[in-house]
Each structure stands twice: as C-alpha cells, then as structure tokens.
Amino acid sequence: MRKTLIAGNWKMNLTVTEAEKFFKAFKIQKKEGTELLFCPPFTDIPIARFFLDRSSIRWGAQNVYPEEKGAFTGEISAPMLKDLGCSYVICGHSERRQILGESDEFVARKVKAVLENDMIPILCVGETEEERKEGQTEERIGSEIRTALFALSKEETAKMVIAYEPIWAIGSGQAATPKDAEEIASFIRKTVKEAAGKKAADEVRILYGGSVNGDNISHFLKQKNIDGALIGGASLKPDTMIDIYNKA
Ligand SMILES: O=C[C@H](O)COP(=O)(O)O
C-alpha cells in the first residue's frame, strides 16, 4: 500500500521571519496513511526543522548539487541536507530545467546523490504546452524518467517519488483534468516497470503537480495511479495547506 504524500514546494518564497509565522500558525491532526512534507528555500530549512522536529511532518529541499563537497561556489550538497534532517529533495523541477537549462543527465546525478545519502528524490517530469499540442508528452516524460533511472538499482527506484507536473499547468490556475493526469501517471508507472520491474513500479509513488488547491485535490487523489500532490502557490498559506491535507 503506497502512502499518500502531500508536498508543499515554497519555491523562492517566505523569508525566515515569514516562515516562523507560517509554522506557528500551522496546526494539523495527524492522519494515518498520509505524509505531509514542506520543501522551503534552503534558508528556511533550519526553521522547518525547529518547528517540525517533534511532529509527523517532514521537511526537505528544492534542489541539490550532485557532488559531495568541494569547490562549487553557491551550491548545497546532499550530505549537508541530510545533516539538516531533510527526508526528501526535489530534483529537476521544470523551473530549473527551463530557466537554468538543467539536462536530464544532470538531474539523474542529483537523484543518485540524494538516494546515496538516504533521502528520497522527488523527480519532476512534465511537458510544455507546445509538446502537448504536438503529441510529444510521452516521449518527453519517458526520456526524463529513463535517464533518471539508468544508474539506479531496482531497490533505489522503488524508493523514489515521481511528480508529474505539466509545465503549462504550473502556477497558471489551470490544472490538468484528473483523467488526463491519471493517464500520464499510468504511463509513468508503465515506464518504471519497463526500466526496473513490477515491484519497483508498484512501490514508486507518483504525484500530480500544477495548480492543485483545496477544491481539486480530492479529484486527483481518487485516481488509481496518483499517490499525492506537489503543491506550489497553495502551500504558502497555512489555512490552504491545512485544508488540502484534511481533504487528502
Ligand atoms: O512544485 C510545485 C509545482 O510547480 C506546482 O506549482 P503550483 O501549485 O503553484 O501550480
């Protein structure tokens, strides 16, 4: 039985002062079978640890550099995140792939580094509006997944989370339909099965991300292959995130 994961990606939002205010206001009743995660900016991770340490809520990072240590100015390594108590790391978010030109190969190195440091990678995949119109969605996502899984064992693959985030749905207020998201989630599971076998495909968790809110979360979670959500804008307000968690 796969555990539902509700993950908030704050992106480049909330200062330390604002994060403190957020966590002071964030109160939930723990639910069995649903995991809650926040991925704040690096600067807020110690604040997340301070407030969430004795709770069931996990914290993670939005990015990582694939090398362990060394002369990589401005970068943060997986051992550094592990030492801060991070459980998850988002790898290959489309905002990084598009703005910073991160390649599938570079993202694959991050995924490996996260697993080697006993954390769980959330691999983001998804198509642009143009690719969708051209019927290239599966080709794009298939290639992103195969490259990320290439150097992983079946056991490592089974631990992963893959987030399907159609780029056109991110921050647009126009989410994919639950039916379309399920179709791609099913394709993702099939791709994992071909690359790493049935056991890994049965265990890997697949999230949907892109304009998720309190009104549509339940529709996504009813889908057979969708195990949770990666939430951007709606994760920035305590009340909205509490509402989403309660509906999950
Ligand atoms: O990582 C989160 C996604 O990019 C979704 O962002 P959004 O919920 O603001 O559309």
The ligand as an SDF file (V2000), in Angstrom:
LIG
                    3D

 10  9  0  0  0  0  0  0  0  0999 V2000
    6.2800   22.3400   -7.3710 O   0  0  0  0  0  0  0  0  0  0  0  0
    5.1260   22.7590   -7.4960 C   0  0  0  0  0  0  0  0  0  0  0  0
    4.5750   22.9960   -8.7810 C   0  0  0  0  0  0  0  0  0  0  0  0
    5.4400   23.6640   -9.6310 O   0  0  0  0  0  0  0  0  0  0  0  0
    3.1500   23.4870   -8.8180 C   0  0  0  0  0  0  0  0  0  0  0  0
    3.0590   24.8470   -8.5470 O   0  0  0  0  0  0  0  0  0  0  0  0
    1.5890   25.4970   -8.3970 P   0  0  0  0  0  0  0  0  0  0  0  0
    0.8580   24.6500   -7.4090 O   0  0  0  0  0  0  0  0  0  0  0  0
    1.8350   26.8860   -7.9150 O   0  0  0  0  0  0  0  0  0  0  0  0
    0.9540   25.4150   -9.7480 O   0  0  0  0  0  0  0  0  0  0  0  0
  1  2  2  0
  2  3  1  0
  3  4  1  0
  3  5  1  0
  5  6  1  0
  6  7  1  0
  7  8  2  0
  7  9  1  0
  7 10  1  0
M  END
$$$$
